[in-house]
Amino acid sequence: MRKLFFISVLALTLATGANSGSLKFPPVNRNGSNAVDPASAWRVAARVKPQIDGQNIYSFKYLPDGKSLLISTTDFYLFRVNAADGVQLWKQPAKMMYQKEFDGPEIFDVSPDGRTFASNAQTRPDVQASERYLVIRSCADGSVVKAFAPENSTFYSVRADKDHRFPGAAAAKEHLESGGAYWLMSIDSARFIEGGRRIVASYKNNMEGPNLYDRRLVIYEVSGKKSADVQIVADPQTANWDQPAGFEIGHMQLPYAYNPRKKSLIFGTAHGRVHEIEPAAMAQNQRTALAEAKSAGTVVFTPLSSSDDMQTKDRQTSRHLAISGDGQTVFLSAGFEGGYVQLYAFGLATRREIFHSTLFDAGSIQVIGNDTLAVGGMFSGAKFLIANIRGGKLLFVSEDHSAEYIHPAIFAVNPAAREVAGLGSGSTILLLRPPA
């Protein structure tokens, strides 16, 4: 029995060590140039000028076959174009009231069968303060095929003296007239899960400025039926319940991923913690009204800053999160603005760090297979790069003002081929590919 136990422990140790030793992230200089490995460098294979009537691109996504792109613009239109030459296949209006200087309809995700995509709409396009809600549109022509009911806040805390639940029709009218509709939520992002049979969506309070703590993750059937509704709260060890949801730090992002093996949600918080919440904990969270009594799930990872300037190493605010194609490794960007953001990788089974990067304002992460990452910075002037994490090599780096500049937040990975599309200058899309 002892021999069997020893062999099991040794096998786990070897597996963990092999996984940890096989992945590493290349050094990235926050300031100045970065050397790309010439033998394996990705290059600009094509520059595509999409036919979008002279509008500015807000976001885009590949369809599953990689042959066409869905594009949204800052004039609130949706387009489908050929990826190879940019020829327009259709155009569809998606009018909403501007919320900010750079705004447009979101293309959240495309269904695995390529028939539909998740986007957003607005309850009253003529009123900026009205909430945005989830819609499913057809990839054939951009029309809405399913509209999900707008969500109201469920947030309730005694310690923090906050109750954002719907106050009833009479009180709601008074609140609206006084300019304070605290119960309204807006769709923040959405993605298809379980082969397109379900959707997980994140919501934020419509009054974003003072209510960054009011964040939820909701799982729907594609029919619109709600399967789970999770209020994000701080873990018990770091929670300060005198503050709403226990968070002492505001959170503009709510990065999350779905673990199909356990049917769980993995998400990063403002307190520098990555949580995993499984179905039983989701159910407890949903049926409990009081925020301070809700389940926060299990903390599976805490990113620690390697900066000598940081006195508190374990409060790196989560920025973005992605899971490898095999579901074993989680990649996380976390830290503070101004050059103190890093990229981390940890094993989902071991809950141990595999690597952390140098400090370079890491932001959006997209995984290419299991060995390559496309990483965009936090701001429009930040870096965009592609890195091989098996060999720890930089494959492509876009610097600000260069001929190969790519917007760090507007890029997409081709699901059918090793290709990345990135937004370049003048609404041109650059197609990046590895050497033949």
URMOPE-V975800 format. One record per pair of residues at least 24 apart in sequence whose C-alpha atoms are under 10 Angstrom apart, sorted by the first residue. I is the first residue (numbers start at 1). GAP is how many residues later the second one is. D is the distance in Angstrom with one decimal. If there is no record, write none. Layout:
BEGIN
I:GAP:D
I:GAP:D
END
This chain:
BEGIN
12:338:9.3
13:337:10.0
15:335:10.0
16:331:8.3
16:333:9.3
16:334:7.3
16:336:8.9
16:338:9.1
17:337:9.1
19:309:9.6
19:310:9.3
19:327:9.8
19:328:8.2
19:335:7.7
19:371:10.0
20:325:9.3
20:326:8.4
20:327:8.2
20:332:8.8
20:333:7.8
20:334:4.7
20:335:7.5
21:333:7.6
21:334:9.0
21:369:9.0
22:332:8.9
22:349:9.8
22:367:8.1
22:368:5.7
22:369:7.8
22:370:9.2
23:306:9.9
23:322:8.6
23:331:6.9
23:332:7.2
23:347:10.0
23:348:8.1
23:365:8.9
23:366:5.2
23:367:4.9
23:368:7.3
23:369:7.3
24:320:9.8
24:321:8.7
24:330:7.5
24:331:5.8
24:332:7.9
24:333:8.3
24:347:9.9
24:363:9.7
24:364:8.4
24:365:5.1
24:366:6.3
24:367:7.0
24:368:5.0
24:369:8.7
25:318:8.4
25:319:8.8
25:320:9.0
25:329:9.7
25:330:6.8
25:331:7.1
25:332:5.9
25:333:8.6
25:347:9.8
25:348:9.4
25:362:7.3
25:363:7.5
25:364:5.3
25:365:8.2
25:366:8.2
25:367:4.8
25:368:7.3
25:369:8.5
26:330:9.6
26:331:7.2
26:332:8.3
26:361:7.2
26:362:8.0
26:363:7.5
26:364:9.9
26:365:8.3
26:366:4.6
26:367:5.3
26:368:6.3
26:369:9.9
27:329:9.8
27:330:6.6
27:331:5.9
27:332:8.9
27:333:9.4
27:365:8.2
27:366:8.5
27:367:8.4
28:329:7.6
28:330:6.1
28:331:7.6
28:332:6.6
28:355:9.7
28:357:9.4
28:366:8.4
28:369:9.6
29:329:7.7
29:330:7.9
29:331:6.8
29:354:10.0
30:309:7.2
30:310:9.8
30:328:8.3
30:329:6.7
30:330:4.7
30:331:7.7
30:332:9.9
30:352:9.0
30:353:8.5
31:308:9.5
31:329:8.3
31:352:9.8
31:368:9.9
32:367:8.9
33:364:8.8
33:365:9.6
33:366:7.7
34:351:9.9
34:360:8.2
34:362:9.2
34:363:7.1
34:364:9.4
34:365:9.0
35:358:9.2
35:359:7.2
35:360:8.9
35:361:8.8
35:362:8.2
36:349:9.8
36:350:9.6
36:351:9.2
36:357:7.3
36:358:5.0
36:359:5.5
36:360:6.1
36:361:7.1
37:350:9.8
37:351:10.0
37:355:9.9
37:356:6.3
37:357:6.0
37:358:6.0
37:359:8.4
38:355:10.0
38:356:9.3
38:357:7.9
38:358:9.6
38:397:9.8
39:356:9.0
39:395:9.9
39:396:8.1
40:348:9.2
40:353:8.6
40:354:8.7
40:355:6.2
40:356:9.2
40:394:6.8
40:395:6.4
40:396:9.6
41:345:9.1
41:346:9.5
41:347:10.0
41:352:9.1
41:353:7.6
41:354:4.4
41:355:6.0
41:356:9.4
41:391:9.9
41:392:8.7
41:393:6.3
41:394:6.8
42:344:8.0
42:345:9.7
42:352:9.3
42:353:5.5
42:354:5.6
42:355:9.2
42:376:10.0
42:377:9.1
42:378:9.5
42:389:9.9
42:390:6.2
42:391:5.2
42:392:4.2
42:393:6.1
42:394:9.7
43:352:8.6
43:353:7.3
43:354:10.0
43:361:9.2
43:387:9.5
43:388:8.3
43:389:5.4
43:390:5.7
43:391:6.4
43:392:7.3
44:352:9.5
44:360:7.6
44:375:10.0
44:376:9.6
44:377:9.5
44:378:9.9
44:386:6.3
44:387:5.7
44:388:4.6
44:389:6.7
44:390:9.1
45:374:9.4
45:385:7.6
45:386:5.7
45:387:5.7
45:388:6.2
45:389:8.9
45:390:9.6
46:38:8.1
46:39:9.0
46:375:9.6
46:383:8.3
46:384:6.0
46:385:5.2
46:386:7.4
46:387:9.1
47:37:8.9
47:38:8.6
47:39:9.5
47:357:10.0
47:374:9.5
47:375:9.8
47:376:9.8
47:377:8.7
47:381:6.5
47:382:5.8
47:383:4.7
47:384:6.3
47:385:9.2
48:34:9.4
48:35:7.6
48:36:7.0
48:37:5.8
48:38:5.8
48:39:9.4
48:373:9.5
48:375:9.7
48:376:9.6
48:379:9.0
48:380:5.8
48:381:5.1
48:382:6.3
48:383:7.6
49:34:9.6
49:35:9.6
49:36:7.2
49:37:5.7
49:38:8.6
49:375:9.9
49:377:8.8
49:378:7.0
49:379:4.9
49:380:6.4
49:381:8.9
50:29:9.3
50:30:9.3
50:31:6.7
50:32:8.0
50:33:8.3
50:34:9.4
50:35:7.1
50:36:3.8
50:37:6.3
50:38:7.1
50:377:7.8
50:378:7.1
50:379:7.5
51:28:8.7
51:29:9.3
51:30:7.2
51:31:9.3
51:34:9.0
51:35:5.7
51:36:5.7
51:37:5.3
51:38:9.0
51:39:9.9
51:40:9.9
52:25:8.9
52:26:8.8
52:27:6.9
52:28:9.0
52:29:8.5
52:34:8.6
52:35:8.9
52:36:7.1
52:38:9.6
52:39:8.1
52:375:9.2
53:26:9.9
53:35:9.4
53:38:9.6
54:372:9.5
54:373:8.4
55:371:9.8
55:372:7.9
56:46:9.9
56:48:9.6
56:370:8.0
56:371:5.9
56:372:9.6
57:46:9.9
57:47:8.6
57:353:8.8
57:366:8.0
57:369:9.2
57:370:6.0
57:371:8.9
57:372:9.5
58:44:7.8
58:45:7.0
58:46:5.9
58:47:7.7
58:48:7.8
58:49:9.1
58:351:9.9
58:352:7.6
58:365:9.4
58:369:9.4
59:44:9.8
59:45:8.1
59:46:8.2
59:47:6.7
59:48:6.5
59:49:8.9
59:350:8.8
59:351:5.9
59:352:7.9
59:353:9.1
59:364:8.7
60:46:8.5
60:47:6.5
60:48:8.8
60:49:9.4
60:350:7.3
60:351:7.3
60:352:7.1
60:361:9.0
60:362:9.2
60:363:9.0
60:369:9.9
61:46:7.0
61:47:8.2
61:48:7.2
61:49:7.4
61:56:9.4
61:349:9.4
61:350:8.0
61:351:5.8
61:352:8.0
61:353:8.5
61:354:9.9
61:360:8.8
62:47:9.1
62:48:7.7
62:52:9.4
62:349:9.9
62:350:6.8
62:351:7.3
62:352:6.0
62:353:7.3
62:354:9.2
62:358:9.6
62:359:8.6
63:46:9.3
63:47:6.5
63:48:8.3
63:49:8.4
63:50:8.9
63:51:5.8
63:52:8.9
63:53:9.4
63:54:9.1
63:76:8.5
63:351:8.1
63:352:7.8
63:353:9.0
64:46:7.6
64:47:8.0
64:48:6.3
64:49:7.1
64:50:5.7
64:51:9.5
64:350:7.7
64:351:5.7
64:352:6.5
64:353:9.9
65:47:9.6
65:48:9.2
65:49:7.8
65:349:8.2
65:350:7.0
65:351:5.5
65:352:8.7
66:347:9.0
66:348:5.5
66:349:6.2
66:350:5.4
66:351:7.2
66:352:10.0
66:353:8.9
67:347:8.9
67:349:8.7
67:350:10.0
68:346:9.8
69:70:9.9
69:343:9.5
69:345:9.6
69:352:9.5
70:37:7.6
70:39:9.8
70:40:8.9
70:47:8.9
70:69:8.1
70:72:9.2
71:34:9.4
71:35:9.1
71:36:7.5
72:31:9.9
72:32:6.7
72:33:6.0
72:34:6.8
72:35:6.8
72:47:9.8
73:29:9.9
73:30:8.3
73:31:5.8
73:32:7.1
73:33:9.1
73:354:9.9
74:24:9.0
74:27:9.3
74:28:6.9
74:29:5.6
74:30:4.5
74:31:7.6
75:28:8.4
75:29:6.7
75:30:8.8
76:27:8.2
76:28:5.2
76:29:5.7
76:30:9.3
77:27:7.9
77:28:7.3
77:65:9.8
78:26:9.4
78:27:7.7
78:28:9.2
78:29:8.7
78:63:9.5
78:64:7.0
78:65:9.8
79:60:9.6
79:62:8.7
79:63:7.7
80:59:7.9
80:60:8.7
80:61:8.1
80:62:8.2
83:338:8.9
83:346:9.0
83:348:8.8
84:347:8.8
86:342:9.5
86:343:8.9
89:51:9.0
89:52:8.4
90:49:9.5
90:50:8.2
90:51:6.1
90:52:7.7
91:50:7.5
91:51:7.4
91:52:9.9
92:49:7.3
92:50:5.7
92:51:7.2
93:49:8.6
93:50:9.1
94:25:9.6
94:26:8.6
94:27:7.1
94:28:9.1
94:31:9.4
94:48:9.2
94:49:9.4
94:50:9.8
95:26:7.8
95:27:8.1
95:29:9.8
95:30:6.5
95:31:9.1
96:24:9.4
96:25:6.9
96:26:5.9
96:27:8.9
96:28:7.8
96:29:4.5
96:30:7.2
96:31:8.5
96:32:8.0
96:34:9.7
96:36:8.7
97:25:8.0
97:27:8.2
97:28:5.2
97:29:5.9
97:30:6.4
97:31:5.1
97:32:8.6
97:33:8.8
97:35:9.9
98:27:8.9
98:28:9.5
98:29:9.2
98:30:6.5
98:31:9.7
99:28:9.9
99:29:6.3
99:30:8.2
100:28:9.8
105:27:9.9
106:28:9.9
106:81:9.9
106:82:8.9
106:83:8.1
106:84:9.6
107:29:10.0
107:30:9.7
107:82:8.8
107:83:9.0
107:84:9.8
108:26:9.6
108:28:9.9
108:80:9.0
108:81:5.9
108:82:5.5
108:83:6.3
108:84:9.1
108:93:9.4
109:27:9.7
109:80:8.7
109:81:6.7
109:82:5.2
109:83:6.7
109:90:9.7
110:26:9.4
110:27:9.5
110:28:9.8
110:29:8.4
110:80:9.9
110:81:7.7
110:82:7.3
110:86:8.9
111:25:9.6
111:28:9.3
111:80:8.3
111:81:6.0
111:82:8.7
111:84:7.9
111:85:5.5
111:86:9.0
111:87:9.9
111:88:9.5
112:80:7.8
112:81:8.9
112:82:9.5
112:83:6.2
112:84:6.0
112:85:9.6
112:303:9.7
113:82:8.3
113:83:7.7
114:24:9.0
114:25:6.9
114:26:9.2
114:82:9.8
115:24:5.2
115:25:7.0
116:24:7.9
116:25:9.7
116:26:8.5
116:27:9.5
116:28:9.3
116:29:8.4
116:30:9.8
116:80:9.5
117:25:8.6
117:27:9.5
117:28:9.8
117:73:9.8
117:74:9.0
117:75:8.8
118:26:9.7
118:28:9.5
118:71:8.8
118:72:6.7
118:73:7.1
118:74:8.0
118:81:8.8
118:83:9.8
119:25:9.2
119:28:9.8
119:68:9.2
119:69:9.9
119:70:8.3
119:71:7.8
119:72:9.6
120:24:9.8
120:27:8.9
120:28:9.6
120:66:9.2
120:67:7.1
120:68:8.8
120:69:8.7
120:70:9.3
121:26:8.5
121:27:9.8
121:29:9.9
121:65:9.8
121:66:9.0
122:28:9.2
122:64:8.9
122:65:9.7
123:26:9.8
123:27:8.1
129:50:9.2
129:51:9.8
129:52:8.7
129:55:9.3
129:77:7.4
129:78:8.2
130:51:9.2
130:54:8.0
130:55:9.2
130:56:8.6
130:76:7.9
131:53:6.4
131:54:6.2
131:55:5.0
131:56:7.9
131:74:9.1
131:75:6.3
131:76:9.6
132:52:9.4
132:53:7.7
132:54:4.7
132:55:5.7
132:56:8.5
132:71:9.6
132:74:8.4
133:52:8.4
133:53:5.9
133:54:5.2
133:55:8.7
133:56:10.0
133:70:9.1
134:52:8.6
134:53:6.1
134:54:8.9
134:55:8.6
134:56:8.0
134:67:8.3
134:68:10.0
134:69:9.8
134:90:10.0
135:52:9.7
135:55:9.9
136:86:8.8
146:76:8.5
146:77:8.0
146:78:8.2
147:76:9.6
147:77:8.1
148:72:9.3
148:74:9.3
148:75:8.8
148:76:6.0
148:77:9.1
149:75:8.0
149:76:10.0
150:34:8.4
150:35:7.4
150:36:7.5
150:37:8.3
151:32:8.7
151:33:6.9
151:34:5.6
151:35:7.2
151:36:8.3
151:52:8.1
151:53:9.7
151:54:9.7
151:65:10.0
151:67:9.8
152:30:9.0
152:31:5.3
152:32:5.0
152:33:5.5
152:34:8.7
152:51:9.7
152:53:8.7
152:54:9.6
153:29:7.7
153:30:4.7
153:31:5.9
153:32:5.9
153:33:9.5
153:50:9.1
153:51:8.7
153:52:7.1
153:53:9.2
153:61:7.7
153:62:8.8
153:63:8.8
153:78:9.5
154:29:7.6
154:30:9.6
154:31:9.5
154:60:8.7
154:61:9.8
154:62:9.1
154:75:9.7
154:76:9.9
154:77:7.9
154:132:9.4
154:135:7.6
154:136:9.3
154:137:9.2
155:27:9.8
155:28:8.3
155:50:9.6
155:58:9.4
155:59:6.7
155:60:8.9
155:61:9.4
155:76:7.6
155:77:9.8
155:89:8.9
155:90:8.4
155:134:7.7
155:135:7.8
155:136:6.7
156:58:9.7
156:88:8.7
156:89:8.9
156:132:9.9
156:133:6.5
156:134:5.5
156:135:5.8
156:136:8.7
157:84:8.3
157:85:9.1
157:86:9.1
157:87:6.9
157:88:7.6
157:89:9.6
157:132:8.5
157:133:5.6
157:134:5.3
157:135:6.7
157:136:9.2
158:83:8.8
158:84:8.8
158:86:9.3
158:132:7.4
158:133:8.3
158:134:8.2
159:81:9.4
159:82:5.9
159:83:5.3
159:84:7.6
159:85:8.1
159:86:9.7
159:87:9.5
159:131:9.7
159:132:9.3
159:133:8.0
160:80:9.3
160:81:6.4
160:82:4.7
160:83:5.3
160:84:5.3
160:85:8.2
160:86:8.5
160:131:9.5
160:132:9.3
161:80:10.0
161:81:8.3
161:82:8.9
161:83:8.1
162:81:9.4
162:82:7.2
162:83:9.7
162:129:9.7
163:81:10.0
163:127:9.6
163:128:10.0
164:41:9.4
164:50:9.0
165:124:10.0
180:27:8.4
181:24:9.7
181:25:8.2
181:26:7.8
182:24:7.4
182:25:6.6
182:26:9.8
182:29:8.7
183:24:8.9
183:31:9.9
185:29:8.7
185:30:8.8
185:31:9.3
186:29:9.8
187:29:9.6
187:30:9.9
188:27:9.4
188:28:9.6
188:29:9.8
188:65:9.2
188:66:8.7
189:28:9.6
189:65:9.2
189:66:9.6
189:67:9.9
190:27:9.4
190:28:9.2
190:29:9.4
191:28:9.8
191:66:9.0
191:67:9.3
192:27:9.7
192:28:9.6
192:29:9.9
192:30:8.9
192:66:9.6
193:26:9.2
193:27:9.7
193:28:9.7
193:29:10.0
193:64:9.6
193:65:7.3
193:66:9.2
193:67:7.8
193:70:9.8
194:64:9.2
194:65:9.7
194:66:6.9
194:69:9.1
195:65:9.9
196:25:9.1
196:26:7.7
197:24:6.3
197:25:5.9
197:26:8.8
198:24:5.2
198:25:8.5
198:26:9.0
198:27:9.5
198:28:9.6
198:29:8.9
199:24:9.9
199:25:9.1
199:27:9.6
199:28:9.7
199:59:10.0
200:26:9.9
200:27:9.6
200:28:9.0
200:29:9.7
200:56:9.4
200:57:8.8
200:58:7.9
200:65:9.0
201:28:9.6
201:55:9.5
202:27:9.8
202:28:9.5
202:29:10.0
202:52:7.5
202:53:9.0
202:54:8.5
203:28:9.5
203:51:9.0
204:48:9.2
204:49:9.6
204:50:8.9
208:43:9.9
208:44:8.5
209:41:9.2
209:43:9.3
210:40:8.7
211:33:8.6
211:39:8.2
211:40:9.3
211:41:10.0
212:32:9.3
212:33:9.8
212:35:9.5
212:37:8.8
212:38:5.4
212:39:5.6
212:40:6.5
212:41:9.0
212:42:9.9
212:58:9.9
213:30:9.0
213:31:6.3
213:32:6.1
213:33:8.4
213:34:6.8
213:35:9.1
213:36:8.4
213:37:6.3
213:38:6.7
213:39:8.9
213:56:9.9
213:57:9.0
214:30:8.0
214:31:7.4
214:36:9.9
214:37:9.5
215:30:9.1
215:36:9.1
215:37:9.8
215:38:9.6
215:39:7.7
216:38:8.9
217:37:9.1
217:39:8.7
217:48:8.5
217:50:9.3
217:65:9.8
218:47:10.0
218:64:9.9
218:68:10.0
219:46:9.6
227:52:9.8
227:55:9.8
227:56:9.4
228:51:8.1
228:54:6.6
228:55:7.0
228:57:9.3
228:58:7.2
229:53:7.1
229:54:7.9
229:56:7.8
229:57:5.6
229:58:9.1
230:35:9.4
230:47:8.9
230:51:9.1
230:52:5.9
230:53:8.1
230:54:9.1
230:55:6.0
230:56:5.8
230:57:9.6
230:64:9.0
230:65:8.9
230:66:8.9
230:67:10.0
231:51:8.9
231:54:6.8
231:55:7.3
231:57:9.8
231:58:9.7
231:60:7.7
231:63:7.8
231:64:8.8
231:65:8.3
232:35:8.9
232:36:9.7
232:37:8.2
232:43:9.7
232:53:9.0
232:59:8.8
232:62:8.8
232:63:8.8
232:64:6.8
232:65:9.4
233:36:8.4
233:37:9.9
233:52:9.5
233:58:7.0
233:59:7.7
233:60:9.5
233:61:7.4
233:62:7.7
233:63:5.6
233:64:9.1
234:35:7.4
234:36:8.3
234:37:7.3
234:38:9.9
234:39:8.5
234:41:9.3
234:57:9.6
234:58:8.8
234:60:9.6
234:61:9.2
234:62:6.4
234:63:9.4
234:65:9.9
235:34:9.2
235:36:8.6
235:38:8.0
235:39:9.6
235:40:8.2
235:57:9.9
235:59:9.9
235:60:8.4
235:61:5.6
235:62:7.6
235:63:7.9
235:64:7.3
236:56:8.9
236:57:9.8
236:59:9.1
236:60:7.7
236:61:9.8
236:62:9.9
236:63:9.8
237:62:9.8
238:33:7.4
238:34:9.7
238:35:9.3
238:77:9.7
239:32:8.6
239:53:8.8
240:52:9.3
241:50:8.8
241:51:6.5
242:50:9.7
244:47:8.1
244:48:8.8
245:45:9.7
245:46:6.0
245:47:6.8
245:49:9.5
245:51:10.0
246:25:9.5
246:45:8.4
246:46:7.3
247:24:6.9
249:66:9.2
249:68:8.4
250:67:9.1
251:66:7.5
251:67:8.4
251:68:8.9
252:65:9.6
252:66:9.5
252:67:8.4
253:64:8.8
253:65:7.3
253:66:5.8
253:67:7.4
254:63:9.9
254:64:7.6
254:65:7.3
254:66:7.6
254:67:9.0
255:63:6.9
255:64:6.3
255:65:4.8
255:66:5.3
255:67:8.3
255:77:8.7
255:78:9.4
255:109:9.6
256:62:9.8
256:63:9.8
256:64:7.6
256:65:5.9
256:66:7.5
256:67:9.5
256:76:9.8
257:63:9.7
257:64:6.9
257:65:6.3
257:66:7.0
257:73:9.1
258:64:9.3
258:65:8.5
258:69:9.5
259:64:8.5
259:68:7.2
259:69:9.6
259:89:9.6
260:67:8.4
261:66:8.3
264:33:9.7
265:32:9.1
266:31:9.1
266:32:9.4
266:33:9.5
266:34:8.8
266:55:8.7
266:56:9.5
266:57:9.5
266:64:9.2
266:82:9.8
267:30:9.8
267:32:9.6
267:33:9.8
267:51:8.6
267:53:9.1
267:54:7.5
267:55:9.7
267:65:9.8
268:31:9.5
268:32:10.0
268:33:9.2
268:34:9.4
268:48:9.9
268:49:7.8
268:50:5.1
268:51:7.6
268:52:7.8
268:53:7.4
268:64:8.2
268:65:9.5
268:66:8.8
269:46:9.4
269:47:8.9
269:48:6.4
269:49:5.6
269:50:8.6
269:65:9.6
270:45:7.5
270:46:7.4
270:47:4.5
270:48:6.0
270:49:8.8
270:64:9.3
270:65:9.5
271:31:9.1
271:43:7.8
271:44:5.1
271:45:6.7
271:46:5.9
271:47:7.9
272:29:8.7
272:30:6.0
272:31:6.4
272:32:8.3
272:33:9.9
272:41:9.2
272:42:6.0
272:43:4.4
272:44:4.4
272:45:4.8
272:46:5.9
272:47:9.6
272:62:7.3
272:63:7.9
273:25:9.6
273:26:6.4
273:27:7.7
273:28:6.1
273:29:4.9
273:30:7.2
273:31:9.9
273:41:8.1
273:42:7.6
273:43:8.0
273:44:7.9
273:45:7.5
273:61:9.6
274:24:8.3
274:25:5.7
274:26:5.8
274:27:5.1
274:28:6.3
274:29:8.3
274:43:9.9
274:44:7.9
274:47:9.3
274:56:9.9
274:58:8.9
274:77:10.0
275:24:4.4
275:25:5.6
275:26:7.3
275:27:9.2
276:24:6.5
276:25:9.3
276:72:9.6
299:52:9.1
300:46:9.2
300:47:9.4
300:48:7.6
300:49:9.1
300:50:8.9
300:51:5.5
300:52:8.5
301:29:9.7
301:31:9.9
301:44:9.7
301:45:7.5
301:46:9.1
301:47:8.7
301:49:9.7
301:50:5.9
301:51:7.1
301:52:7.9
302:32:9.8
302:42:9.8
302:44:9.7
302:49:9.2
302:50:9.2
302:51:8.8
303:29:8.4
303:30:9.0
303:31:7.2
303:32:8.5
303:39:9.0
303:40:9.1
303:41:7.0
303:42:9.1
303:43:9.2
303:49:10.0
303:50:8.1
303:53:8.5
304:30:9.0
304:31:8.8
304:38:9.4
304:40:9.1
304:49:9.6
304:52:8.9
305:29:8.6
305:30:7.2
305:31:9.7
305:35:8.0
305:36:8.3
305:37:7.6
305:39:9.9
305:51:8.8
305:52:9.9
305:53:9.6
305:54:8.8
306:34:9.1
306:35:9.9
306:36:8.6
306:50:8.5
306:51:8.9
306:52:7.9
306:53:8.1
307:28:10.0
307:32:9.9
307:33:7.2
307:34:9.5
307:35:9.6
307:51:8.9
307:52:7.7
309:31:9.1
310:26:9.8
310:30:8.8
316:24:8.8
316:25:7.8
316:26:8.9
317:24:8.7
318:24:9.9
318:45:9.3
319:24:9.7
319:42:9.8
319:43:8.2
319:44:6.1
319:45:7.5
319:46:9.5
319:59:8.4
320:42:8.7
320:43:6.1
320:44:5.5
320:45:6.5
320:46:9.5
320:55:10.0
320:58:9.8
321:24:9.7
321:42:9.0
321:43:7.7
321:44:6.7
321:45:8.7
322:42:8.9
322:43:6.3
322:44:6.6
322:45:7.0
322:51:9.8
323:24:9.9
323:25:9.1
323:42:9.4
323:43:8.7
323:44:7.3
323:47:9.2
324:42:9.0
324:43:6.2
324:44:8.1
324:45:7.0
324:46:5.5
324:47:8.4
324:48:9.3
324:49:9.3
325:42:7.4
325:43:7.9
325:44:5.7
325:45:5.6
325:46:9.3
326:43:8.4
326:44:6.9
327:43:9.2
328:42:9.4
329:24:9.7
329:25:8.7
329:41:8.7
330:24:9.6
331:24:9.5
331:25:9.6
331:34:7.6
331:35:9.1
331:36:8.7
331:42:9.2
332:24:9.3
332:30:9.0
332:31:8.7
332:32:9.0
332:33:7.8
333:24:9.5
333:28:8.3
333:29:5.7
333:30:5.8
333:31:7.5
333:32:7.7
333:42:9.3
333:44:9.5
333:45:9.7
334:27:8.6
334:28:7.5
334:29:7.9
335:24:9.0
335:26:8.0
335:27:8.7
335:28:9.7
336:25:8.1
337:24:6.9
337:25:9.6
337:41:7.9
337:42:9.4
338:40:9.6
339:39:9.5
339:43:9.9
341:36:9.1
341:37:8.7
343:32:9.0
355:34:9.7
362:46:9.4
363:45:8.0
363:46:7.8
364:44:7.6
364:45:6.3
364:46:9.1
364:47:9.3
365:43:9.9
365:44:9.2
365:46:9.9
366:45:8.9
366:46:7.7
366:47:7.0
366:54:9.8
367:46:7.8
368:45:6.9
368:46:8.5
368:47:8.4
368:49:9.3
368:50:7.2
368:51:8.7
368:52:8.9
369:44:10.0
369:46:9.2
369:48:9.9
369:49:8.5
372:46:9.8
373:40:9.7
374:34:9.6
374:37:8.7
374:38:8.8
374:39:8.0
374:46:8.1
375:33:7.5
375:34:8.7
375:36:9.3
376:30:8.9
376:31:7.7
376:32:4.0
376:33:5.6
376:34:8.2
376:35:8.3
377:30:8.8
377:31:5.2
377:32:7.0
378:30:7.2
378:31:7.4
379:28:8.7
379:29:7.0
379:30:7.7
380:26:9.1
380:27:6.0
380:28:6.1
380:29:7.3
380:30:9.4
381:24:9.4
381:25:9.5
381:26:7.7
381:27:7.7
382:24:9.5
382:25:8.1
382:26:6.4
382:27:9.3
383:24:8.2
383:25:6.1
383:26:9.7
384:24:4.8
384:25:8.3
384:26:9.7
384:27:9.2
384:38:9.2
386:34:9.2
386:46:9.7
395:38:9.9
395:39:8.2
396:36:8.8
396:37:9.7
396:38:9.4
398:26:9.9
401:24:9.1
404:26:8.0
405:25:9.0
406:24:7.7
END
